[in-house]
């Protein structure tokens, strides 16, 4: 329904500081177009693409590409997906935004805004990008929203953090209780996460004090980017 996942779009006041942070984690810059009037950069670990937008706005936004977007607006509305913002003029780069019942922002764009990463793109130091996880108390309504959009719900009984995973062929969204973490987070996993954390510490990258309850600090860490984005690095299967 939403198209192909493109990037996690993040708003930043200082794009240079954000770029520097993600490069320290091993992300590399991709070639962007001139779609946006504001400063814009994209970094990738070969699996996840992070779009940094030096502008005000909601963050994060899960951005998808839906070609011929203006022609699909009626279909989206008929399916119950009502955007709160549209830019669909003849001279515009077509874009619309909506949000799920938990308030997570979603952007649909008419085309790509950067070149895709190479297939042999080097991974980052964070591990395997597992999911974008968002807090919610109303799992049923969020699950229904994303299933209606074509995602498949998967129970996660052994996950120490997330309650439910919603997956498509290009993105996994997980749901966690607000008591675990009150903000959305980019989730990375690796069986050798303690070794990865040692490498990051040697580069001067350390976790915050707000690690979700029940996670061992020797094997898990919560990082905070300059623009406020949280990255949860967890020991676990990729």
C-alpha positions as semicolon CSV with decimal commas, in nm:
position;residue;x (nm);y (nm);z (nm)
1;X;0,000;0,000;0,000
2;X;0,276;0,246;0,093
3;X;0,533;0,135;-0,165
4;X;0,899;0,045;-0,117
5;X;1,079;0,156;0,196
6;X;1,340;0,423;0,123
7;X;1,488;0,571;0,441
8;X;1,441;0,662;0,802
9;X;1,411;1,040;0,770
10;X;1,557;1,241;1,058
11;X;1,534;1,615;1,122
12;X;1,858;1,776;1,240
13;X;1,967;2,129;1,323
14;X;2,332;2,051;1,249
15;X;2,368;1,812;0,959
16;X;2,748;1,814;0,976
17;X;2,745;1,692;1,338
18;X;2,495;1,418;1,255
19;X;2,692;1,304;0,951
20;X;3,010;1,288;1,159
21;X;2,839;1,076;1,426
22;X;2,704;0,816;1,182
23;X;3,036;0,800;0,997
24;X;3,206;0,717;1,327
25;X;2,964;0,426;1,357
26;X;3,076;0,303;1,015
27;X;2,794;0,439;0,799
28;X;2,898;0,586;0,465
29;X;2,748;0,867;0,260
30;X;2,547;0,802;-0,055
31;X;2,498;1,033;-0,353
32;X;2,187;1,248;-0,316
33;X;1,990;1,443;-0,574
34;X;1,865;1,801;-0,560
35;X;1,510;1,710;-0,461
36;X;1,499;1,909;-0,139
37;X;1,566;2,282;-0,094
38;X;1,721;2,222;0,250
39;X;2,059;2,057;0,324
40;X;2,014;1,680;0,291
41;X;2,244;1,381;0,326
42;X;2,201;1,003;0,334
43;X;2,419;0,747;0,507
44;X;2,390;0,370;0,486
45;X;2,526;0,050;0,634
46;X;2,416;-0,140;0,324
47;X;2,082;-0,238;0,482
48;X;1,949;0,076;0,648
49;X;1,949;0,420;0,484
50;X;1,933;0,722;0,716
51;X;1,820;1,048;0,560
52;X;1,937;1,359;0,745
53;X;1,722;1,666;0,676
54;X;1,836;2,002;0,810
55;X;1,485;2,135;0,861
56;X;1,217;2,139;1,131
57;X;0,967;1,859;1,131
58;X;0,859;1,531;1,289
59;X;1,122;1,267;1,343
60;X;1,164;0,995;1,271
61;X;0,963;0,957;0,952
62;X;0,951;0,623;0,776
63;X;0,978;0,724;0,411
64;X;0,851;0,508;0,125
65;X;0,859;0,549;-0,253
66;X;0,522;0,525;-0,429
67;X;0,547;0,610;-0,801
68;X;0,259;0,811;-0,949
69;X;0,168;0,913;-0,596
70;X;-0,098;1,167;-0,692
71;X;-0,292;0,901;-0,880
72;X;-0,290;0,674;-0,575
73;X;-0,422;0,933;-0,328
74;X;-0,785;0,828;-0,382
75;X;-0,689;0,463;-0,329
76;X;-0,513;0,547;-0,004
77;X;-0,807;0,747;0,127
78;X;-1,054;0,478;0,025
79;X;-0,846;0,231;0,230
80;X;-0,869;0,459;0,534
81;X;-0,521;0,615;0,514
82;X;-0,586;0,988;0,541
83;X;-0,279;1,213;0,503
84;X;-0,243;1,522;0,720
85;X;-0,005;1,684;0,468
86;X;0,007;1,671;0,088
87;X;0,221;1,841;-0,172
88;X;0,091;1,726;-0,509
89;X;0,105;2,034;-0,735
90;X;0,204;2,006;-1,100
91;X;0,542;2,171;-1,036
92;X;0,606;1,993;-0,705
93;X;0,799;1,685;-0,608
94;X;0,500;1,486;-0,486
95;X;0,491;1,400;-0,119
96;X;0,236;1,321;0,150
97;X;0,258;1,245;0,518
98;X;0,041;1,055;0,765
99;X;0,095;0,874;1,093
100;X;0,001;0,544;1,251
101;X;-0,212;0,515;1,569
102;X;0,100;0,537;1,786
103;X;0,195;0,868;1,623
104;X;0,484;0,733;1,415
105;X;0,531;0,952;1,109
106;X;0,510;0,810;0,756
107;X;0,608;0,987;0,434
108;X;0,523;0,872;0,082
109;X;0,738;1,014;-0,200
110;X;0,696;0,987;-0,574
111;X;1,058;0,884;-0,643
112;X;1,396;0,807;-0,489
113;X;1,599;1,098;-0,357
114;X;1,942;0,929;-0,356
115;X;2,139;0,657;-0,530
116;X;2,105;0,310;-0,374
117;X;2,398;0,156;-0,186
118;X;2,618;-0,095;-0,367
119;X;2,554;-0,462;-0,304
120;X;2,903;-0,493;-0,153
121;X;2,844;-0,196;0,078
122;X;3,047;-0,233;0,399
123;X;2,840;-0,289;0,718
124;X;2,855;-0,049;1,011
125;X;2,995;-0,115;1,358
126;X;2,643;-0,137;1,503
127;X;2,559;-0,486;1,384
128;X;2,261;-0,605;1,183
129;X;1,982;-0,350;1,143
130;X;1,689;-0,541;1,286
131;X;1,398;-0,295;1,302
132;X;1,269;0,049;1,373
133;X;1,096;0,007;1,710
134;X;0,827;0,240;1,840
135;X;0,654;0,262;2,180
136;X;0,283;0,193;2,206
137;X;0,022;0,103;2,464
138;X;-0,235;0,013;2,196
139;X;-0,069;-0,276;2,017
140;X;-0,394;-0,395;1,861
141;X;-0,471;-0,073;1,673
142;X;-0,113;-0,029;1,554
143;X;-0,104;-0,390;1,442
144;X;-0,431;-0,348;1,251
145;X;-0,303;-0,030;1,081
146;X;0,017;-0,188;0,953
147;X;-0,147;-0,517;0,857
148;X;-0,395;-0,315;0,651
149;X;-0,094;-0,156;0,481
150;X;0,037;-0,502;0,386
151;X;0,276;-0,580;0,672
152;X;0,274;-0,922;0,841
153;X;0,259;-0,946;1,221
154;X;0,500;-1,181;1,399
155;X;0,486;-1,253;1,770
156;X;0,819;-1,214;1,953
157;X;0,777;-1,411;2,279
158;X;1,151;-1,446;2,344
159;X;1,246;-1,087;2,267
160;X;1,357;-0,904;2,585
161;X;1,258;-0,567;2,438
162;X;0,990;-0,578;2,166
163;X;0,636;-0,715;2,200
164;X;0,548;-0,757;1,833
165;X;0,719;-0,733;1,494
166;X;0,547;-0,613;1,177
167;X;0,743;-0,699;0,867
168;X;0,742;-0,638;0,492
169;X;0,996;-0,726;0,225
170;X;1,186;-0,399;0,286
171;X;1,130;-0,301;0,651
172;X;1,054;-0,446;0,992
173;X;0,874;-0,233;1,249
174;X;0,864;-0,357;1,607
175;X;0,648;-0,240;1,897
176;X;0,780;-0,202;2,250
177;X;0,611;-0,089;2,574
178;X;0,673;0,276;2,674
179;X;0,801;0,157;3,014
180;X;1,094;-0,003;2,828
181;X;1,172;0,313;2,629
182;X;0,953;0,618;2,570
183;X;1,092;0,704;2,227
184;X;1,132;0,533;1,890
185;X;1,465;0,359;1,839
186;X;1,671;0,203;1,561
187;X;1,742;-0,154;1,672
188;X;2,061;-0,343;1,583
189;X;2,156;-0,696;1,691
190;X;2,464;-0,917;1,684
191;X;2,572;-1,229;1,877
192;X;2,913;-1,065;1,932
193;X;2,775;-0,730;2,044
194;X;3,011;-0,703;2,347
195;X;3,307;-0,702;2,105
196;X;3,137;-0,438;1,892
197;X;3,079;-0,219;2,198
198;X;3,449;-0,244;2,284
199;X;3,540;-0,126;1,934
200;X;3,297;0,165;1,960
201;X;3,431;0,259;2,304
202;X;3,782;0,270;2,159
203;X;3,649;0,527;1,911
204;X;3,499;0,733;2,192
205;X;3,139;0,619;2,134
206;X;2,965;0,530;2,459
207;X;2,609;0,445;2,553
208;X;2,373;0,659;2,757
209;X;2,261;0,578;3,111
210;X;1,902;0,510;3,000
211;X;1,937;0,150;2,886
212;X;1,599;-0,030;2,892
213;X;1,539;-0,240;3,206
214;X;1,667;-0,595;3,202
215;X;1,947;-0,541;2,949
216;X;2,303;-0,607;3,059
217;X;2,529;-0,305;3,000
218;X;2,820;-0,535;2,919
219;X;2,639;-0,665;2,610
220;X;2,391;-0,391;2,516
221;X;2,403;-0,014;2,471
222;X;2,178;0,277;2,389
223;X;2,343;0,544;2,174
224;X;2,209;0,893;2,113
225;X;2,291;1,081;1,792
226;X;2,340;1,462;1,792
227;X;1,989;1,517;1,654
228;X;1,840;1,300;1,929
229;X;1,790;0,971;1,743
230;X;1,830;0,663;1,965
231;X;2,011;0,350;1,849
232;X;1,973;0,035;2,060
233;X;2,255;-0,214;2,016
234;X;2,154;-0,553;2,154
235;X;2,325;-0,889;2,190
236;X;2,121;-1,135;1,988
237;X;2,084;-1,319;1,661
238;X;2,104;-1,112;1,346
